[in-house]
């Protein structure tokens, strides 16, 4: 039976990077953005609303549903890879920890986080470098998304940033966060070996000594056209952290507003 771990990270926070570092270990198969969560959650929706299921014994159907999901998850990966360990990447997993815990006790969920100002700066940079493509957030006649502060508000109130931040806050409020492993992007870039040792300890596996942080090959492949102008899942050829540029891209006032808005985030994760 395969051991499935979960990558449920914030957008623009290094989830692709850490997946490809883990994938250097030949015992691991790491997915790109996965559809497994959609399959499980759609099955949950059917289980909750199907008249055929609702008309049968409640306890029996609950056991059957959970068994269906367990077997389905194993079958999904049995037909993708012979490898023993899996890291499945989806932003949905963190907030659905309690469901995962019903499927397999004590699920392991790693979550990359990053200074939120850098997250929004990254979103804006992708917007600016794709003037030839549809952004899906601008409507000039209705004055929608026509200024930087309006774009930030749109990202903050929707996908992928807003919903991810809401879910993260709820994980903290519910106490789920205490059962997850959080890795700050900044820490991974400054001391990758230390952060990877933390990850292996959390996974309860021996550390893979052959990780090469100077030569990270891209193992996960993703069609970024599906994600629009914000799809950017290709690793940079050199492992290095660039200087924070949020004050330059967003301006000091907007950067400060973001920090004040997400004070809970900065306090919880120890950002200055």
C-alpha positions in Angstrom: 0.0 0.0 0.0 1.3 3.4 -0.9 1.9 6.1 1.7 0.3 9.3 0.5 1.4 12.7 1.8 -0.1 16.0 0.9 1.2 19.4 -0.4 -1.4 22.1 0.4 0.5 25.3 -0.1 -0.3 29.0 -0.6 -0.1 30.2 -4.2 3.2 31.7 -5.4 4.9 30.2 -2.3 7.2 27.5 -3.7 4.9 24.5 -3.8 6.4 23.4 -7.2 9.9 23.9 -5.9 9.5 21.8 -2.8 7.7 19.1 -4.8 10.7 18.8 -7.2 13.2 18.8 -4.4 11.3 15.9 -2.8 11.1 14.2 -6.1 14.9 13.9 -6.2 14.3 11.0 -3.8 13.7 8.0 -6.1 11.2 6.5 -3.6 8.9 9.5 -4.1 6.4 10.4 -6.8 5.3 14.0 -6.6 2.3 15.3 -8.5 1.8 18.6 -10.2 -1.5 20.3 -9.3 -3.5 17.2 -8.9 -7.1 16.3 -9.7 -7.3 13.7 -6.9 -8.8 16.1 -4.5 -11.5 17.0 -7.0 -12.4 13.3 -7.4 -12.6 12.8 -3.6 -14.6 16.0 -3.0 -17.0 15.4 -5.9 -17.5 11.9 -4.5 -18.3 13.5 -1.1 -20.9 15.7 -2.8 -22.6 12.7 -4.4 -22.5 10.8 -1.1 -24.1 13.7 0.7 -26.9 14.2 -1.9 -27.6 11.0 -3.7 -31.1 9.8 -3.0 -30.0 6.2 -3.6 -27.4 6.5 -0.9 -29.6 8.5 1.5 -32.3 5.8 1.3 -29.9 3.2 2.8 -28.5 2.5 6.2 -26.5 5.6 7.3 -23.6 3.8 9.1 -23.2 1.3 6.3 -23.1 4.0 3.6 -20.6 6.0 5.6 -18.2 3.0 5.8 -18.8 2.3 2.2 -18.1 5.9 1.1 -14.9 6.1 3.2 -13.8 2.7 1.8 -14.5 3.9 -1.7 -12.3 6.9 -1.2 -9.4 5.0 0.3 -9.4 2.4 -2.4 -9.9 5.1 -5.1 -6.8 7.0 -3.8 -4.7 3.9 -3.9 -6.0 2.9 -7.3 -5.3 6.4 -8.6 -1.6 6.2 -7.8 -1.2 2.4 -8.4 -1.9 3.3 -12.1 0.4 6.3 -12.1 3.6 5.0 -10.5 5.2 2.0 -8.9 6.8 4.3 -6.2 6.0 3.7 -2.6 5.7 7.3 -1.4 3.4 10.0 -2.9 3.1 13.7 -2.4 -0.2 14.9 -3.9 -0.4 18.6 -4.5 -3.7 20.5 -4.1 -4.6 23.6 -2.2 -7.8 21.9 -1.1 -6.2 19.3 1.3 -5.4 21.5 4.3 -9.0 22.6 5.0 -10.2 19.1 4.4 -7.8 17.6 7.0 -10.7 16.1 9.0 -12.0 14.2 6.0 -8.5 12.9 5.3 -8.2 11.9 8.9 -11.3 9.7 8.5 -9.7 8.1 5.5 -6.3 7.5 7.0 -5.5 8.5 10.5 -3.0 11.3 11.1 -2.5 12.5 7.5 0.7 14.5 6.8 0.1 17.8 5.1 3.0 20.2 4.2 2.1 23.8 3.5 4.5 26.3 2.0 3.9 29.9 3.1 5.4 33.2 2.0 5.3 36.8 3.0 1.9 37.8 1.6 3.3 41.0 0.2 5.6 38.8 -2.0 2.6 36.7 -3.0 0.7 39.7 -4.3 3.9 41.1 -5.9 4.3 37.9 -7.8 0.7 38.0 -9.0 1.1 41.6 -10.2 4.4 40.8 -12.0 2.7 38.0 -13.9 -0.1 40.4 -14.8 2.4 43.0 -16.1 4.5 40.6 -18.2 1.4 39.2 -20.0 -0.2 42.3 -21.6 -1.0 40.2 -24.7 -3.2 37.7 -22.8 -6.6 37.9 -21.1 -6.2 38.5 -17.4 -9.9 37.8 -16.5 -9.8 40.5 -13.9 -10.1 43.7 -15.9 -13.1 45.4 -17.3 -12.3 49.0 -18.3 -15.8 50.3 -19.0 -16.9 49.1 -15.5 -13.6 50.3 -13.9 -12.9 46.7 -12.7 -9.2 45.8 -12.1 -8.0 49.0 -13.7 -5.6 49.9 -10.9 -3.1 48.0 -8.8 -5.1 48.4 -5.6 -8.2 47.2 -7.3 -6.3 44.1 -8.6 -5.1 43.3 -5.1 -8.6 43.5 -3.8 -9.9 41.2 -6.6 -7.1 38.6 -5.8 -7.8 39.0 -2.0 -11.6 38.3 -2.5 -11.3 35.3 -4.8 -9.1 32.6 -6.2 -6.3 31.7 -5.8 -5.1 34.0 -3.1 -8.2 35.0 -1.1 -9.7 31.6 -0.7 -6.3 30.2 0.2 -5.7 32.8 2.9 -9.3 32.2 4.3 -8.7 28.5 4.4 -5.3 28.9 6.1 -6.9 31.2 8.7 -9.6 28.7 9.3 -7.0 25.9 9.7 -5.3 28.0 12.4 -8.6 28.8 14.1 -9.7 25.1 14.1 -6.4 23.9 15.4 -5.7 22.0 12.2 -2.5 24.0 11.7 -0.9 22.3 14.7 -1.0 19.0 12.8 0.4 20.4 9.6 4.0 21.2 8.7 4.6 24.8 7.6 7.7 25.8 5.7 8.4 29.4 5.0 9.6 30.0 1.4 12.2 32.4 2.7 13.6 29.7 5.1 13.7 27.0 2.3 15.6 29.4 0.1 18.1 30.4 2.8 18.6 26.9 4.4 17.1 24.2 2.2 18.8 21.3 4.0 17.4 22.3 7.4 13.9 22.7 6.1 14.0 19.3 4.2 15.2 17.6 7.4 12.2 19.0 9.1 10.0 17.7 6.4 11.4 14.1 6.6 11.1 14.2 10.4 7.4 15.2 10.0 6.9 12.4 7.4 8.6 10.0 9.8 11.1 8.9 7.2 14.9 8.8 7.1 16.5 11.9 5.5 17.6 11.4 1.9 21.2 12.6 2.0 21.5 12.9 -1.8 19.3 16.0 -2.2 21.1 18.4 -4.5 20.0 21.9 -4.0 22.3 23.3 -6.7 20.8 21.1 -9.4 17.1 20.7 -9.2 15.6 18.9 -12.2 12.0 19.5 -13.0 10.1 16.3 -12.4 6.5 17.7 -12.3 5.0 18.8 -15.6 2.0 21.1 -15.8 0.3 22.9 -18.7 0.3 26.5 -17.5 -2.1 27.6 -20.1 -4.8 26.0 -18.0 -4.0 28.4 -15.2 -4.1 31.6 -17.3 -1.5 34.3 -16.9 -0.8 33.3 -13.3 0.3 29.8 -14.3 4.0 29.7 -13.7 5.2 26.2 -12.7 8.5 26.1 -14.4 11.5 26.1 -12.1 14.2 28.7 -12.4 17.5 27.1 -13.5 19.4 28.4 -10.5 18.3 27.8 -6.9 18.5 31.3 -5.4 16.3 33.7 -3.5 15.9 37.0 -5.2 15.6 40.2 -3.1 12.1 41.1 -1.9 10.6 43.6 -4.4 7.1 44.1 -3.0 7.8 47.8 -2.1 9.1 48.4 -5.6 6.2 46.5 -7.3 3.3 47.4 -5.0 4.6 50.6 -3.3 5.1 51.1 0.4 1.5 52.1 1.2 -0.1 49.1 -0.4 2.6 46.8 1.0 1.9 48.2 4.5 -1.9 47.8 4.0 -1.4 44.1 3.1 0.7 43.6 6.2 -1.9 45.2 8.4 -4.8 43.3 6.8 -3.0 40.0 7.4 -1.7 40.7 10.9 -2.8 37.3 12.0 -0.6 35.7 9.3 2.5 37.7 10.2 2.1 37.0 13.9 1.5 33.3 13.5 4.4 32.7 11.1 6.8 35.1 12.7 7.2 37.5 9.8 8.6 40.9 10.6 
